[in-house]
Amino acid sequence: MFLGIVSAALLLARLVNRLFERHYSSAFYAILGIVSASTAAIIPTVYSSPAEIGFCGLAALAGFSAAYLIEKKLAR
C-alpha cells in the first residue's frame, strides 16, 4: 500500500509538472480555482454570536498580518 501511495504521488507530480510546461496559464488558473474554492468552503457562514464574528475577523487579520510580515522579512 505504501508503495502505491508513493508511486501515485510521484506520477501526479510529474503530470502536474508536464501540465505546467505545456499549458502554464490553464494549469495556473486551475490551481488558483481549486485553492479559492477550498478556501471558500472552510470560511464559516453561520455564527452563533457577534463575539464569534469579531473573533473570526481578528483571527483573519492576525493571519494576514503574519503572512505580510513573513513576506516582508523574506524580501530583504
Residue pairs with C-beta under 8 A, 6 or more apart in sequence:
16 27
19 26
19 27
20 27
20 28
44 56
47 53
47 56
